[in-house]
Amino acid sequence: MFPKCIKLSEKNIDCFKYWVYNLTCLMSRQHGLLWRNVLAIIKTRLSDQVFEEIKKMIREESFSIGDKFYSENELTRLLSVSRSSVREAVRILELSGLVDVIHGKGIFIADPNEKNNQNFADWLRKNEASLEEHFEIRLIIDPKTAAYAALKAEEDDILKLKEICRQFNLLSESGTTSEIIRLDEKFHLQLAKAAKNRTLFMMMKTMTQSLPVGWISSLQVPGRIKKTIKEHCAIVDAVISHDSKAAEKKMEEHIKNALKDIRNHIAESGGK
C-alpha cells in the first residue's frame, strides 16, 4: 500500500532515529544544521501516514456506513507496519467519527457527517486512563520547559513563538481541528527548542509523535481552542519578559485547565 520510500517498519525507523541521534551527539554544535536537516527527513509520524492510508482505503474500496472494516491484524499485514501504529491510527479515526470500534466485534465504518459529540465523549471515557497518564507527564515536563525557555530564549525563538500564536488565532476561525492540533504540538516543541536543552527537546518531540492522545482530545472539547490561544499568549508574554516563574506557572495552569475541561466534558456527557 505504501510507496517504497516510506514502506519501513516502525522498529527500523526507531532504530534509525536512535542511530542518527547518537551519531549527531558526537558532532560539535557547528553541525547543528545537519542535525536539523536529518530530523526534517524523519519527522513524519508513522501513524499519520497509516491514518491517511486507511482513509484512502475506506474511500477507494467503496466501504459503506455500517460495513465491517479490516481488523487491526489485517491492516498491519496490508500496510506492512506495526500493530501499535495501526492501533493509534484507528483511535484517531474513531475520534474523528470515521469508524466505530466495538469491543469483541471489530471496526465498523461510521458516518462522518453525523454530529459526533457523543462519540467523542464515549472515546474520552474509553481512553480516560491514558489521558490521565498523559497529563501527569505533561505536568512534570511542560512547566519546567516553559521556565527554561523564559531564561534562555533568544530573539529568534520569541519571534517564532509569536508567529505560532498568530497562526493559531487565524486557524481558530477558519482551520480544521487537525491543523490546530499540529500547531499546538509545534508551539510546545518550539518552547522546548527555546529552552536550549537537546534532551528536553527530544523528550517533547517523542511525546508529540508517540503520545498524541492529549493534544487530540483536549482541543476537541468545545471552547478549548479559544482558551488555549489565551493561555499560550500568557506563556509567551512571560517568555518575552524572561520571567521563568511566571512562565512555569502559566504553563502549569494551561495543562491543568486542559485536563479539567476534558474531565468536565466527560462528566457533562454522562461519564462517571
Secondary structure, 3 states (H helix, E strand, C coil): CCCHHHCCCHHHHHHHHHHHHHHHHCCCHHHHHHHHHHHHHHCCCHHHHHHHHHHHHHHHCCCCCCCECCCHHHHHHHHCCCHHHHHHHHHHHHHCCCEEEECCCEEEECCCCCCCHHHHHHHHHHCHHHHHHHHHHHHHHHHHHHHHHHHHCCHHHHHHHHHHHHHHHHHHHHCCHHHHHHHHHHHHHHHHHHCCCHHHHHHHHHHHHHCCHHHHHHCCCCCHHHHHHHHHHHHHHHHHCCCHHHHHHHHHHHHHHHHHHHHHHHHHCCCC
